[in-house]
Amino acid sequence: MSTPFICHVEWGTPDPVVLQHFLTQLFGWNFTSLAPDYLMFLPADGGVSIGIMKSDQMRAGGSPSASVRVADLDAMLKQAMELGGKIVVPKTPISGGAFAFIGAPDGNLIGLQQL
């Protein structure tokens, strides 16, 4: 048996369209509707799938956190701000790179890592 790994990340939000627009503009992810109030990004390379679920009970930032590996953290932070996001945890050096957390316009947290 292979080592277990994370294969899907899902964010709950009161307004899926707001989060979808932000993630599409920031990362280029194209979501499709799989069910009423559920959107999915399935990467062509078989990587981790991303789901956006409508949830009126989800508080802003209450979904599990997930981080996205990026080539240029500074450029991604700038673009996130231009798209209406905010920096929640500023760029922080770690061994071999840096990380930061941004808040999407709907309040969900998204980690960014440059390694």
Secondary structure, DSSP 8 states (H G I E B T S, - for coil): -------EEEEEES-HHHHHHHHHHHH----EEEETTEEEE--TTS--EEEEEE-TT--TT-S---EEE-S-HHHHHHHHHHTT-EEEEEEEEETTEEEEEEE-TTS-EEEEEE-
